[in-house]
Amino acid sequence: MTDEFKDEPTYGERTNPGAARPRVVLVAVDFSATARHALAWAFDYAAHTASALHTLHVIDRRWSPADLLADAGAVQRDVAAAEAAAAAELRLLTDDARARVGALHEHVSVGKPADEILRLAHELGADLVVVGSHSLDAIAHLFVGSVAERVVRGASCPVVVVRPPRA
């Protein structure tokens, strides 16, 4: 940033000077390279705004009548494995990086990813949601849709969609 713009207010400060910066940031993680990129973006944003950062991993499990007869222990093992993977993912962050963020919270849930992201965002009163975009091809998008698109359409707060890094 050049010195001539150093004291210039941002767009949000000009249009609503009393507005507070986002304080609760929710980022969806699925342990893919794209999600890691989104996590890094959210972490950097949270560090610069002193926001609390919440991560959410959703175990994409669609329930059927047969699941009612399934072993409840299998579901518990799936959740425990996802929690361990989420904790391992966040351990990759250095202590210095963690110290720059206001707070760091990990969440794991079971269900449809977009629905769970929107539910937790509402529950937390999130000021910002960050999701990665996997850039599905047109046929895949037609049949499975996009979690990011569903979150953008359903969220009551701003959503940042982080594209995968270019090779």
Salt bridges, closest charged atoms under 4 A:
GLU8 OE2 - ARG14 NH1 3.72
ASP30 OD2 - HIS134 NE2 2.97
ASP44 OD1 - HIS48 ND1 3.32
ASP60 OD1 - ARG62 NH1 3.30
ASP67 OD1 - ARG61 NH2 3.55
ASP71 OD2 - ARG77 NH2 3.34
ASP78 OD2 - ARG61 NH1 3.49
GLU89 OE2 - ARG36 NE 2.76
GLU116 OE1 - ARG119 NE 3.04
GLU123 OE1 - ARG119 NH1 2.87
GLU149 OE1 - HIS141 NE2 3.02
GLU149 OE2 - ARG153 NE 3.20
